[in-house]
């Protein structure tokens, strides 16, 4: 049953299935546990149960073709499913790098053999991917990357270093940008799939201020890669990378307007006045303003989604949504910490609950929302050029 046939029927079906199958213990939990706690994905039985149930239902990649492990749902039903999951604090356990970035890219640019080899594992949550883009000397100016890839006849030979590679120490595969021509900048880049078990691949986790270690350095020392692992044509990887970055920024903007309401916490911590309102007027006003921004943001996403379904391209709005979503999420983290007061300063030890400690770590982690996936400033530049059509800034002599 699809949304175009009977949307109300699919919503009822999705709601009933989710309420029967989603483990309540996972409500509002981190959808990508292994990135913040390497042992959680392997140790938490409920998370594994949820992943396996979603895979069996083919809702881990609901809009993908059935042949690649998806459910073949139309855009309307995919949106309904996301809404019903958000309603109960559920999440898609497959929403990792492979699903949000590589999967849709392979659907557009991959060969039939590449799609058949890699997409089913992503849809089932059994194969983890990482993104080998940034380098020590190539961050915002990604096209200046220097990881070399040379043609050795029957294979590619890769030499170089990547950094800020999320989940590289737990990934099975990596999609990477490599330099196949040193005489050009963007036109000398290719898009390569690398098996992380290949000799010469080394990862080193980077500990962040939030206490997590999901970012890594990755070293590629004379790594041999099969010729068939090139996506697209040689030296034409930059165009593929730009498309993938659109998928990444779109996925980063998803869920930024979600999360449990802060109102119950505010009532608990601040109390209520004689009229039943949150006792502190200033905090009350800011919570209302935040709730209005969340609603406006979610309605904007829904409007853009409806436009895409009607054939109106939505790519130009991706950088705008990424920045707006980051700002909304950071505002929520700020409010959460303020509501907790002194209890929001906990890091570890007695006197602090699990929710309080997690709030402090999430606040620290939220500082990165406006940096990773393309910094706030870079997204503004893209929006100025591609969304608003503004001219480049004049070059000062």
C-alpha contacts under 8 A as a table, 3 or more apart, distances in Angstrom:
res1	aa1	res2	aa2	distance
1	X	5	X	6.53
1	X	6	X	6.83
1	X	9	X	7.74
1	X	10	X	6.42
2	X	5	X	5.28
2	X	6	X	6.24
2	X	7	X	6.68
2	X	10	X	6.65
2	X	73	X	6.26
2	X	74	X	6.49
2	X	76	X	7.93
2	X	77	X	6.19
3	X	6	X	5.30
3	X	7	X	4.06
3	X	8	X	7.79
3	X	10	X	6.54
3	X	73	X	7.94
3	X	74	X	6.69
3	X	75	X	7.94
3	X	76	X	5.33
3	X	77	X	4.87
4	X	7	X	6.41
4	X	74	X	7.73
4	X	76	X	7.31
6	X	9	X	5.23
6	X	10	X	6.41
7	X	10	X	5.14
7	X	11	X	6.16
7	X	76	X	7.73
7	X	77	X	7.01
8	X	11	X	5.14
8	X	12	X	6.30
9	X	12	X	5.22
9	X	13	X	6.21
10	X	13	X	4.89
10	X	14	X	5.98
10	X	77	X	7.04
10	X	80	X	7.95
11	X	14	X	5.11
11	X	15	X	5.98
11	X	77	X	7.87
11	X	80	X	6.24
11	X	81	X	7.18
11	X	84	X	7.46
12	X	15	X	5.14
12	X	16	X	6.10
13	X	16	X	5.32
13	X	17	X	6.16
14	X	17	X	5.21
14	X	18	X	6.01
14	X	81	X	6.24
14	X	84	X	6.96
15	X	18	X	5.27
15	X	19	X	6.10
15	X	84	X	6.02
16	X	19	X	5.30
16	X	20	X	6.20
17	X	20	X	5.15
17	X	21	X	6.00
18	X	21	X	5.14
18	X	22	X	5.33
18	X	84	X	7.84
18	X	85	X	7.18
19	X	22	X	5.94
21	X	50	X	7.40
21	X	53	X	7.28
22	X	26	X	7.81
22	X	50	X	6.28
22	X	90	X	6.90
23	X	26	X	5.79
23	X	27	X	7.47
23	X	46	X	6.33
23	X	50	X	6.83
24	X	27	X	5.42
25	X	46	X	7.50
26	X	29	X	5.23
26	X	46	X	7.33
26	X	47	X	7.22
26	X	89	X	7.92
26	X	90	X	7.16
27	X	88	X	6.89
27	X	89	X	4.61
27	X	90	X	5.52
28	X	89	X	4.64
28	X	90	X	6.44
28	X	91	X	7.82
28	X	259	X	6.60
28	X	260	X	7.02
29	X	89	X	7.83
30	X	33	X	5.57
31	X	91	X	5.86
31	X	92	X	6.66
31	X	93	X	5.62
31	X	95	X	7.16
32	X	35	X	5.98
32	X	36	X	7.66
32	X	93	X	6.77
32	X	95	X	7.18
32	X	96	X	6.55
33	X	36	X	5.69
33	X	37	X	5.92
33	X	38	X	7.42
33	X	40	X	5.98
33	X	41	X	5.84
34	X	37	X	4.96
34	X	38	X	4.50
34	X	39	X	6.58
34	X	40	X	5.88
34	X	41	X	5.31
34	X	167	X	7.70
34	X	170	X	8.00
34	X	214	X	7.92
35	X	38	X	6.29
35	X	166	X	7.30
35	X	167	X	5.78
35	X	212	X	7.60
35	X	213	X	7.32
35	X	214	X	4.74
36	X	212	X	5.05
36	X	213	X	6.57
36	X	214	X	5.98
37	X	40	X	5.49
37	X	41	X	7.83
37	X	212	X	6.99
37	X	213	X	7.99
38	X	41	X	6.97
38	X	42	X	8.00
38	X	170	X	7.77
39	X	42	X	5.54
39	X	43	X	5.87
40	X	43	X	5.03
40	X	44	X	5.46
41	X	44	X	5.81
41	X	47	X	6.63
41	X	48	X	7.06
42	X	45	X	7.72
42	X	48	X	7.55
44	X	47	X	5.51
44	X	48	X	6.67
45	X	48	X	5.19
45	X	49	X	6.17
46	X	49	X	4.99
46	X	50	X	6.10
47	X	50	X	5.13
47	X	51	X	6.18
47	X	93	X	7.81
48	X	51	X	5.08
48	X	52	X	6.15
49	X	52	X	5.22
49	X	53	X	6.14
50	X	53	X	5.17
50	X	54	X	6.15
50	X	93	X	7.38
51	X	54	X	5.27
51	X	55	X	6.12
51	X	60	X	7.87
51	X	93	X	5.59
51	X	94	X	7.22
51	X	124	X	7.59
51	X	125	X	6.75
52	X	55	X	5.01
52	X	56	X	6.14
52	X	124	X	7.37
53	X	56	X	5.15
53	X	57	X	6.22
54	X	57	X	5.05
54	X	58	X	6.01
54	X	59	X	5.33
54	X	60	X	5.48
54	X	92	X	7.85
54	X	93	X	7.89
54	X	124	X	7.88
55	X	58	X	4.83
55	X	59	X	6.29
55	X	60	X	5.58
55	X	123	X	6.80
55	X	124	X	4.76
55	X	125	X	7.24
56	X	59	X	7.84
56	X	124	X	7.88
57	X	60	X	7.79
57	X	71	X	7.69
58	X	61	X	6.39
58	X	62	X	6.12
58	X	69	X	6.23
58	X	70	X	5.09
58	X	71	X	5.04
58	X	123	X	7.42
58	X	124	X	7.69
59	X	62	X	4.30
59	X	70	X	6.62
59	X	71	X	6.16
60	X	70	X	7.12
60	X	92	X	6.13
60	X	93	X	6.99
60	X	94	X	5.41
60	X	95	X	7.65
60	X	123	X	5.49
60	X	124	X	6.58
60	X	125	X	7.52
61	X	64	X	5.62
61	X	69	X	7.16
61	X	70	X	4.86
61	X	71	X	6.92
61	X	94	X	7.42
61	X	99	X	7.23
61	X	123	X	5.21
62	X	70	X	5.11
62	X	71	X	4.72
62	X	72	X	6.16
62	X	73	X	5.68
62	X	78	X	6.26
63	X	70	X	6.15
63	X	71	X	6.08
63	X	72	X	4.96
63	X	73	X	4.74
63	X	74	X	6.11
63	X	75	X	6.90
63	X	78	X	6.34
64	X	68	X	6.75
64	X	69	X	7.08
64	X	70	X	4.33
64	X	71	X	6.21
64	X	72	X	5.30
64	X	73	X	7.40
65	X	68	X	5.61
65	X	69	X	6.85
65	X	70	X	5.14
65	X	71	X	6.32
65	X	72	X	4.70
66	X	69	X	5.17
66	X	70	X	4.57
66	X	71	X	5.20
66	X	72	X	5.52
67	X	70	X	7.11
68	X	115	X	7.24
68	X	116	X	6.44
68	X	119	X	5.57
68	X	120	X	4.92
68	X	123	X	7.54
69	X	119	X	7.06
69	X	120	X	4.75
69	X	121	X	7.92
69	X	123	X	5.51
69	X	124	X	7.02
70	X	120	X	7.89
70	X	123	X	6.46
73	X	76	X	7.92
73	X	77	X	5.90
73	X	78	X	6.22
74	X	77	X	5.52
74	X	78	X	6.30
75	X	78	X	5.05
75	X	79	X	6.21
75	X	309	X	6.84
76	X	79	X	5.22
76	X	80	X	6.28
76	X	309	X	7.86
77	X	80	X	4.89
77	X	81	X	6.06
78	X	81	X	5.15
78	X	82	X	6.33
79	X	82	X	5.10
79	X	83	X	6.22
80	X	83	X	5.04
80	X	84	X	6.19
81	X	84	X	5.17
81	X	85	X	6.21
82	X	85	X	5.15
82	X	86	X	6.17
82	X	91	X	8.00
83	X	86	X	5.13
83	X	87	X	6.18
84	X	87	X	5.04
84	X	88	X	6.94
85	X	88	X	5.70
85	X	89	X	6.14
85	X	90	X	4.60
85	X	91	X	5.96
86	X	89	X	4.94
86	X	90	X	5.72
86	X	91	X	7.01
86	X	258	X	7.01
86	X	259	X	7.83
87	X	90	X	7.50
89	X	259	X	7.21
89	X	260	X	7.33
92	X	95	X	5.48
93	X	96	X	7.59
93	X	125	X	7.21
94	X	99	X	6.37
94	X	122	X	7.13
94	X	123	X	6.63
94	X	124	X	7.15
94	X	125	X	5.07
95	X	98	X	7.75
95	X	99	X	5.64
95	X	100	X	6.08
96	X	99	X	5.53
96	X	100	X	6.04
96	X	128	X	7.64
96	X	129	X	7.81
97	X	100	X	5.34
97	X	101	X	5.56
97	X	102	X	6.82
97	X	128	X	7.53
97	X	129	X	5.84
97	X	130	X	6.16
97	X	131	X	7.30
98	X	101	X	5.74
98	X	102	X	4.95
98	X	103	X	5.74
98	X	122	X	5.92
98	X	127	X	7.98
98	X	128	X	6.40
98	X	129	X	5.06
98	X	130	X	7.28
99	X	102	X	6.26
99	X	103	X	5.04
99	X	104	X	7.33
99	X	122	X	6.04
99	X	123	X	6.94
100	X	103	X	6.53
100	X	104	X	7.09
100	X	247	X	6.57
100	X	248	X	6.37
100	X	251	X	6.09
101	X	104	X	6.14
101	X	105	X	6.45
101	X	244	X	5.72
101	X	245	X	7.48
101	X	247	X	5.52
101	X	248	X	5.43
102	X	105	X	5.04
102	X	106	X	6.02
102	X	175	X	7.45
102	X	244	X	6.96
103	X	106	X	5.28
103	X	107	X	6.28
103	X	119	X	6.30
103	X	122	X	7.45
104	X	107	X	4.99
104	X	108	X	6.52
104	X	244	X	7.84
104	X	247	X	7.48
105	X	108	X	5.28
105	X	109	X	6.02
105	X	110	X	7.33
105	X	240	X	7.39
105	X	243	X	7.18
105	X	244	X	5.81
105	X	247	X	7.98
106	X	109	X	5.02
106	X	110	X	4.26
106	X	111	X	7.68
106	X	114	X	7.50
106	X	115	X	6.29
106	X	231	X	7.91
107	X	110	X	6.00
107	X	115	X	6.80
109	X	231	X	6.79
109	X	232	X	6.09
109	X	240	X	7.48
110	X	113	X	7.91
110	X	114	X	5.74
110	X	115	X	6.10
110	X	231	X	5.81
110	X	232	X	6.73
111	X	114	X	5.10
111	X	115	X	6.24
111	X	231	X	7.64
112	X	115	X	5.18
112	X	116	X	6.13
113	X	116	X	5.15
113	X	117	X	6.03
114	X	117	X	5.10
114	X	118	X	6.09
114	X	229	X	7.81
115	X	118	X	5.48
115	X	119	X	5.38
116	X	119	X	6.11
116	X	120	X	6.92
117	X	120	X	7.27
117	X	121	X	7.98
118	X	121	X	5.80
118	X	122	X	6.66
119	X	122	X	5.15
119	X	123	X	6.17
120	X	123	X	5.07
120	X	124	X	6.22
121	X	124	X	5.22
121	X	125	X	6.20
121	X	126	X	5.26
121	X	127	X	5.15
122	X	125	X	5.10
122	X	126	X	6.25
122	X	127	X	5.45
122	X	128	X	7.03
123	X	126	X	7.83
124	X	127	X	7.80
125	X	128	X	7.25
127	X	171	X	7.66
127	X	172	X	6.16
127	X	173	X	7.68
128	X	170	X	7.40
128	X	171	X	4.83
128	X	172	X	5.27
128	X	173	X	6.46
129	X	167	X	7.84
129	X	168	X	7.67
129	X	171	X	5.13
129	X	172	X	5.96
129	X	173	X	4.83
129	X	174	X	5.32
129	X	175	X	7.32
130	X	165	X	6.45
130	X	166	X	6.10
130	X	167	X	6.06
130	X	168	X	5.48
130	X	171	X	5.92
130	X	173	X	6.46
130	X	174	X	4.73
130	X	175	X	6.56
131	X	165	X	5.88
131	X	166	X	6.99
131	X	168	X	7.92
131	X	174	X	5.70
131	X	175	X	5.38
131	X	176	X	6.10
132	X	162	X	5.93
132	X	163	X	7.60
132	X	165	X	6.00
132	X	174	X	6.30
132	X	175	X	5.89
132	X	176	X	4.23
132	X	177	X	6.45
133	X	142	X	7.34
133	X	162	X	6.63
133	X	163	X	7.85
133	X	165	X	7.68
133	X	176	X	5.73
133	X	177	X	5.59
134	X	138	X	5.67
134	X	139	X	5.13
134	X	142	X	6.39
134	X	145	X	7.51
134	X	162	X	5.73
134	X	163	X	5.66
134	X	164	X	6.68
134	X	165	X	7.55
135	X	138	X	4.75
135	X	139	X	6.19
135	X	142	X	7.83
135	X	145	X	6.43
135	X	146	X	7.93
135	X	161	X	6.26
135	X	162	X	4.45
135	X	163	X	5.11
135	X	164	X	7.90
136	X	139	X	7.13
136	X	161	X	7.63
136	X	162	X	6.93
136	X	163	X	6.27
137	X	144	X	7.52
137	X	145	X	7.03
138	X	141	X	5.37
138	X	142	X	4.73
138	X	143	X	7.05
138	X	144	X	5.54
138	X	145	X	5.18
139	X	142	X	5.10
140	X	374	X	7.11
140	X	375	X	7.65
140	X	378	X	7.47
141	X	144	X	5.94
142	X	145	X	5.83
143	X	185	X	6.11
143	X	186	X	5.55
143	X	189	X	7.83
143	X	238	X	7.82
144	X	185	X	6.51
144	X	186	X	7.99
145	X	178	X	7.38
145	X	179	X	7.06
146	X	160	X	6.97
146	X	178	X	7.23
146	X	179	X	6.09
147	X	158	X	7.08
147	X	159	X	5.76
147	X	160	X	4.17
147	X	161	X	6.29
147	X	162	X	7.93
147	X	177	X	7.85
147	X	178	X	5.25
147	X	179	X	5.73
148	X	157	X	7.95
148	X	158	X	5.62
148	X	159	X	5.22
148	X	160	X	6.16
148	X	178	X	5.85
148	X	179	X	4.88
148	X	180	X	6.35
149	X	156	X	6.24
149	X	157	X	5.44
149	X	158	X	4.45
149	X	159	X	6.57
149	X	178	X	5.85
149	X	179	X	5.64
149	X	180	X	5.16
150	X	156	X	5.64
150	X	157	X	5.25
150	X	158	X	6.66
150	X	180	X	6.19
151	X	154	X	7.84
151	X	155	X	6.47
151	X	156	X	4.96
151	X	157	X	6.59
152	X	155	X	5.36
152	X	156	X	5.62
152	X	157	X	6.52
153	X	156	X	7.56
154	X	226	X	7.31
154	X	227	X	6.66
155	X	224	X	6.32
155	X	225	X	5.64
155	X	226	X	4.84
155	X	227	X	5.05
156	X	223	X	7.98
156	X	224	X	5.67
156	X	225	X	4.98
156	X	226	X	6.28
156	X	227	X	6.18
157	X	222	X	5.85
157	X	223	X	5.52
157	X	224	X	4.80
157	X	225	X	6.33
158	X	178	X	7.75
158	X	220	X	6.42
158	X	221	X	6.96
158	X	222	X	5.52
158	X	223	X	5.01
158	X	224	X	6.53
158	X	225	X	7.48
159	X	220	X	5.17
159	X	221	X	5.16
159	X	222	X	5.33
159	X	223	X	6.70
160	X	219	X	6.23
160	X	220	X	5.17
160	X	221	X	6.72
161	X	217	X	7.40
161	X	218	X	5.72
161	X	219	X	4.58
161	X	220	X	5.89
162	X	165	X	6.86
162	X	217	X	5.86
162	X	218	X	4.96
162	X	219	X	6.41
163	X	215	X	7.72
163	X	216	X	6.01
163	X	217	X	4.33
163	X	218	X	6.01
164	X	215	X	4.90
164	X	216	X	5.30
164	X	217	X	6.17
165	X	168	X	5.70
165	X	214	X	7.97
165	X	215	X	5.30
165	X	216	X	5.00
165	X	217	X	6.38
165	X	218	X	7.04
166	X	214	X	5.30
166	X	215	X	4.43
166	X	216	X	6.19
167	X	170	X	5.43
167	X	171	X	5.96
167	X	214	X	5.06
167	X	215	X	6.20
167	X	216	X	7.00
168	X	171	X	4.97
168	X	174	X	7.72
168	X	203	X	6.49
168	X	214	X	7.72
168	X	215	X	7.37
168	X	216	X	6.09
168	X	218	X	7.27
169	X	203	X	5.67
169	X	204	X	7.06
169	X	205	X	6.86
169	X	214	X	7.97
169	X	216	X	7.01
171	X	174	X	7.18
171	X	196	X	6.85
172	X	195	X	6.44
172	X	196	X	5.35
172	X	197	X	7.11
173	X	193	X	7.11
173	X	194	X	5.70
173	X	195	X	4.64
173	X	196	X	5.01
174	X	193	X	5.83
174	X	194	X	5.08
174	X	195	X	6.46
174	X	196	X	6.51
175	X	191	X	7.11
175	X	192	X	5.74
175	X	193	X	4.55
175	X	194	X	6.19
176	X	191	X	5.88
176	X	192	X	5.27
176	X	193	X	6.32
176	X	194	X	7.29
177	X	189	X	6.50
177	X	190	X	5.77
177	X	191	X	4.91
177	X	192	X	6.30
177	X	237	X	7.06
177	X	241	X	7.71
178	X	189	X	5.61
178	X	190	X	5.41
178	X	191	X	6.50
178	X	192	X	7.07
179	X	182	X	6.76
179	X	188	X	5.75
179	X	189	X	4.59
179	X	190	X	6.23
179	X	235	X	7.82
180	X	188	X	5.51
180	X	189	X	5.73
180	X	190	X	6.28
180	X	234	X	7.31
180	X	235	X	6.24
181	X	184	X	6.17
181	X	187	X	7.66
181	X	188	X	4.23
181	X	189	X	6.81
181	X	235	X	6.91
182	X	185	X	7.20
182	X	188	X	6.25
183	X	188	X	7.02
184	X	187	X	5.45
184	X	188	X	4.95
185	X	188	X	5.44
185	X	189	X	7.21
186	X	189	X	5.84
186	X	238	X	5.80
187	X	235	X	5.44
187	X	236	X	6.17
187	X	237	X	7.87
187	X	238	X	6.92
188	X	235	X	4.67
188	X	236	X	7.29
189	X	234	X	7.56
189	X	235	X	4.74
189	X	236	X	6.25
189	X	237	X	5.27
189	X	238	X	5.86
190	X	230	X	7.48
190	X	231	X	7.82
190	X	233	X	7.40
190	X	234	X	5.46
190	X	235	X	4.76
190	X	236	X	5.66
190	X	237	X	3.93
190	X	238	X	6.79
191	X	230	X	6.02
191	X	231	X	5.51
191	X	232	X	7.23
191	X	234	X	7.87
191	X	236	X	7.71
191	X	237	X	4.63
191	X	238	X	7.66
191	X	240	X	7.36
191	X	241	X	7.43
192	X	229	X	5.78
192	X	230	X	4.69
192	X	231	X	5.99
193	X	225	X	7.96
193	X	229	X	5.11
193	X	230	X	6.46
193	X	231	X	7.44
194	X	198	X	7.77
194	X	225	X	6.43
194	X	229	X	7.26
195	X	198	X	5.66
195	X	225	X	7.86
196	X	201	X	6.23
197	X	201	X	7.04
198	X	201	X	6.10
198	X	223	X	6.71
198	X	224	X	7.34
199	X	223	X	6.33
199	X	224	X	7.87
200	X	219	X	7.66
200	X	220	X	5.70
200	X	221	X	4.58
200	X	222	X	5.91
200	X	223	X	5.14
201	X	218	X	7.18
201	X	219	X	5.86
201	X	220	X	4.94
201	X	221	X	6.40
201	X	223	X	6.68
202	X	218	X	5.67
202	X	219	X	5.04
202	X	220	X	6.62
203	X	216	X	6.28
203	X	217	X	5.62
203	X	218	X	4.47
203	X	219	X	6.32
204	X	216	X	5.28
204	X	217	X	5.10
204	X	218	X	6.47
205	X	213	X	5.69
205	X	214	X	6.65
205	X	215	X	5.85
205	X	216	X	4.14
205	X	217	X	6.35
206	X	213	X	5.35
206	X	214	X	7.15
206	X	215	X	5.43
206	X	216	X	5.20
206	X	217	X	7.09
207	X	211	X	6.36
207	X	212	X	5.96
207	X	213	X	4.50
207	X	214	X	7.74
207	X	215	X	7.49
208	X	211	X	5.44
208	X	212	X	5.64
208	X	213	X	6.05
209	X	212	X	7.49
209	X	364	X	6.73
209	X	365	X	7.67
210	X	361	X	4.87
210	X	362	X	7.09
210	X	364	X	5.21
210	X	365	X	5.51
211	X	361	X	7.12
213	X	216	X	7.45
220	X	223	X	5.93
225	X	229	X	6.95
226	X	229	X	5.66
227	X	230	X	6.16
228	X	231	X	8.00
230	X	233	X	7.28
230	X	234	X	7.43
231	X	237	X	7.63
232	X	236	X	6.86
232	X	237	X	6.91
232	X	240	X	7.80
233	X	236	X	5.48
233	X	237	X	7.20
234	X	237	X	7.02
235	X	238	X	7.68
236	X	239	X	6.27
236	X	240	X	7.31
237	X	240	X	5.09
237	X	241	X	6.04
238	X	241	X	4.95
238	X	242	X	6.22
239	X	242	X	5.20
239	X	243	X	6.45
240	X	243	X	5.21
240	X	244	X	6.24
241	X	244	X	4.96
241	X	245	X	6.11
242	X	245	X	5.09
242	X	246	X	6.46
243	X	246	X	5.17
243	X	247	X	6.66
244	X	247	X	5.06
244	X	248	X	6.23
245	X	248	X	4.81
245	X	249	X	6.09
245	X	373	X	7.41
246	X	249	X	5.27
246	X	250	X	6.07
246	X	315	X	7.16
246	X	318	X	6.61
247	X	250	X	5.11
247	X	251	X	6.14
248	X	251	X	5.17
248	X	252	X	6.18
248	X	373	X	6.68
249	X	252	X	4.98
249	X	253	X	6.27
249	X	318	X	6.36
249	X	319	X	6.83
249	X	322	X	5.77
249	X	373	X	6.00
249	X	374	X	7.69
250	X	253	X	5.23
250	X	254	X	6.56
250	X	318	X	5.65
250	X	319	X	7.98
250	X	321	X	7.40
250	X	322	X	6.68
251	X	254	X	5.13
252	X	255	X	7.59
252	X	256	X	7.57
252	X	322	X	6.46
252	X	325	X	7.87
252	X	373	X	7.58
253	X	256	X	5.72
253	X	321	X	5.86
253	X	322	X	4.77
253	X	323	X	7.86
253	X	324	X	7.86
253	X	325	X	5.12
253	X	326	X	7.13
254	X	257	X	7.39
254	X	325	X	7.68
255	X	258	X	4.93
255	X	259	X	7.66
256	X	259	X	7.97
256	X	325	X	5.04
256	X	326	X	6.76
256	X	328	X	6.64
256	X	329	X	5.38
257	X	294	X	5.02
257	X	295	X	7.43
257	X	297	X	6.60
257	X	298	X	6.11
257	X	325	X	6.79
257	X	328	X	6.86
257	X	329	X	6.99
258	X	294	X	7.71
261	X	264	X	6.92
262	X	265	X	5.42
262	X	266	X	6.19
262	X	287	X	7.69
262	X	336	X	7.14
263	X	266	X	4.96
263	X	267	X	6.17
263	X	287	X	7.69
264	X	267	X	5.17
264	X	268	X	6.17
265	X	268	X	5.04
265	X	269	X	6.06
265	X	339	X	7.27
266	X	269	X	5.28
266	X	270	X	5.61
266	X	271	X	7.22
266	X	278	X	6.80
266	X	339	X	6.12
267	X	270	X	5.45
267	X	271	X	4.75
267	X	272	X	6.01
267	X	278	X	5.75
267	X	279	X	7.91
268	X	271	X	5.70
269	X	339	X	6.53
269	X	340	X	6.96
270	X	278	X	6.70
270	X	279	X	6.13
270	X	280	X	6.85
270	X	339	X	7.56
271	X	278	X	6.06
271	X	279	X	5.62
272	X	275	X	7.54
272	X	276	X	5.20
272	X	277	X	5.05
272	X	278	X	4.42
272	X	279	X	4.47
273	X	276	X	5.28
273	X	277	X	5.43
273	X	278	X	6.35
273	X	279	X	4.93
274	X	277	X	7.43
277	X	284	X	7.97
278	X	281	X	7.12
278	X	283	X	7.98
278	X	284	X	5.86
279	X	284	X	7.57
280	X	283	X	5.56
280	X	284	X	6.05
281	X	284	X	4.94
281	X	285	X	6.12
282	X	285	X	5.19
282	X	286	X	6.36
283	X	286	X	5.10
283	X	287	X	6.07
284	X	287	X	5.17
284	X	288	X	6.23
285	X	288	X	5.15
285	X	289	X	6.17
286	X	289	X	4.93
286	X	290	X	6.03
287	X	290	X	5.03
287	X	291	X	6.11
287	X	335	X	7.64
288	X	291	X	5.07
288	X	292	X	6.18
289	X	292	X	5.11
289	X	293	X	6.28
290	X	293	X	5.08
290	X	294	X	6.18
290	X	328	X	7.45
290	X	331	X	7.39
290	X	332	X	7.33
291	X	294	X	5.06
291	X	295	X	6.22
292	X	295	X	5.12
292	X	296	X	6.09
293	X	296	X	5.01
293	X	297	X	5.93
293	X	328	X	7.14
294	X	297	X	5.09
294	X	298	X	6.13
294	X	328	X	6.80
295	X	298	X	5.18
295	X	299	X	6.08
296	X	299	X	5.11
296	X	300	X	6.07
297	X	300	X	5.06
297	X	301	X	6.30
297	X	324	X	7.51
297	X	325	X	7.40
298	X	301	X	5.10
298	X	302	X	6.19
299	X	302	X	4.94
299	X	303	X	6.05
300	X	303	X	5.03
300	X	304	X	6.21
301	X	304	X	5.19
301	X	305	X	6.07
301	X	321	X	7.75
302	X	305	X	4.95
302	X	306	X	6.11
303	X	306	X	5.11
303	X	307	X	6.23
304	X	307	X	4.96
304	X	308	X	6.22
304	X	314	X	6.22
305	X	308	X	5.10
305	X	309	X	6.28
305	X	314	X	7.66
306	X	309	X	5.07
306	X	310	X	6.30
307	X	310	X	4.98
307	X	311	X	6.32
307	X	312	X	4.97
307	X	313	X	7.24
307	X	314	X	7.33
308	X	311	X	5.01
308	X	312	X	4.76
308	X	313	X	5.53
308	X	314	X	5.98
309	X	312	X	7.24
313	X	316	X	7.57
314	X	317	X	5.67
314	X	318	X	7.09
315	X	318	X	5.46
316	X	319	X	7.15
316	X	320	X	7.98
316	X	383	X	7.11
316	X	386	X	6.15
316	X	387	X	5.15
317	X	320	X	5.21
317	X	321	X	6.14
317	X	383	X	7.53
317	X	387	X	6.79
318	X	321	X	5.22
318	X	322	X	6.10
319	X	322	X	5.01
319	X	323	X	6.33
319	X	379	X	5.03
319	X	380	X	7.13
319	X	382	X	6.81
319	X	383	X	6.02
320	X	323	X	5.39
320	X	324	X	6.17
320	X	379	X	7.05
320	X	380	X	7.36
320	X	383	X	6.36
321	X	324	X	5.04
321	X	325	X	5.75
322	X	325	X	5.25
322	X	326	X	6.15
322	X	379	X	7.71
323	X	326	X	5.14
323	X	327	X	6.24
323	X	370	X	6.69
323	X	376	X	6.03
323	X	379	X	6.97
323	X	380	X	7.95
324	X	327	X	5.18
324	X	328	X	6.21
325	X	328	X	5.14
325	X	329	X	6.13
326	X	329	X	5.22
326	X	330	X	6.12
326	X	369	X	5.32
326	X	370	X	5.58
327	X	330	X	5.18
327	X	331	X	6.10
327	X	370	X	7.40
328	X	331	X	5.12
328	X	332	X	6.30
329	X	332	X	5.08
329	X	333	X	6.34
329	X	366	X	7.21
329	X	369	X	7.97
330	X	333	X	5.07
330	X	334	X	6.23
330	X	363	X	7.46
330	X	366	X	5.60
330	X	367	X	6.95
330	X	369	X	7.48
331	X	334	X	5.10
331	X	335	X	6.26
332	X	335	X	5.14
332	X	336	X	6.10
333	X	336	X	5.10
333	X	337	X	6.30
333	X	359	X	7.42
333	X	362	X	6.97
333	X	363	X	5.09
333	X	366	X	6.93
334	X	337	X	5.36
334	X	338	X	6.27
334	X	363	X	6.69
335	X	338	X	5.06
335	X	339	X	6.13
336	X	339	X	5.25
336	X	340	X	6.45
336	X	359	X	6.99
337	X	340	X	5.19
337	X	341	X	6.48
337	X	344	X	5.20
337	X	345	X	7.92
337	X	359	X	6.52
337	X	360	X	6.69
337	X	363	X	7.23
338	X	341	X	5.18
338	X	344	X	7.26
339	X	344	X	7.90
340	X	343	X	5.25
340	X	344	X	4.79
340	X	356	X	7.17
341	X	344	X	5.42
341	X	345	X	7.49
342	X	345	X	5.53
342	X	346	X	7.80
343	X	346	X	6.01
343	X	352	X	6.40
343	X	356	X	6.25
344	X	356	X	5.50
344	X	357	X	6.95
344	X	359	X	6.70
344	X	360	X	5.73
345	X	356	X	7.94
345	X	357	X	7.69
345	X	360	X	6.26
346	X	349	X	7.87
346	X	352	X	5.97
346	X	356	X	6.72
346	X	357	X	5.38
346	X	360	X	6.68
347	X	352	X	8.00
347	X	357	X	5.45
347	X	360	X	6.96
347	X	361	X	7.57
348	X	352	X	7.13
348	X	357	X	6.74
349	X	352	X	6.76
352	X	356	X	6.08
352	X	357	X	6.45
353	X	356	X	5.21
353	X	357	X	6.30
354	X	357	X	5.26
354	X	358	X	6.05
355	X	358	X	5.13
355	X	359	X	6.08
356	X	359	X	5.09
356	X	360	X	6.49
357	X	360	X	5.30
357	X	361	X	6.46
358	X	361	X	5.14
358	X	362	X	5.98
359	X	362	X	5.05
359	X	363	X	6.06
360	X	363	X	5.18
360	X	364	X	6.49
361	X	364	X	5.18
361	X	365	X	6.14
362	X	365	X	4.84
362	X	366	X	5.92
363	X	366	X	5.10
363	X	367	X	6.97
364	X	367	X	5.71
364	X	368	X	7.97
365	X	368	X	5.85
365	X	369	X	7.58
366	X	369	X	5.29
367	X	370	X	6.79
367	X	371	X	7.81
368	X	371	X	5.09
368	X	372	X	6.08
369	X	372	X	6.03
370	X	374	X	7.68
370	X	375	X	5.54
370	X	376	X	5.17
371	X	374	X	5.96
371	X	375	X	4.01
371	X	376	X	6.19
372	X	375	X	5.99
374	X	378	X	6.12
374	X	379	X	6.35
375	X	378	X	5.21
375	X	379	X	6.23
376	X	379	X	5.25
376	X	380	X	6.29
377	X	380	X	5.08
377	X	381	X	6.33
378	X	381	X	5.10
378	X	382	X	6.30
379	X	382	X	5.05
379	X	383	X	6.09
380	X	383	X	5.04
380	X	384	X	6.02
381	X	384	X	5.08
381	X	385	X	6.34
382	X	385	X	5.29
382	X	386	X	5.83
382	X	387	X	7.47
383	X	386	X	5.35
383	X	387	X	4.79
383	X	388	X	6.36
384	X	387	X	5.91
384	X	388	X	5.05
384	X	389	X	6.17
384	X	390	X	5.47
385	X	388	X	5.91
385	X	389	X	4.69
385	X	390	X	5.05
385	X	391	X	6.60
385	X	392	X	7.38
386	X	389	X	5.37
386	X	390	X	7.79
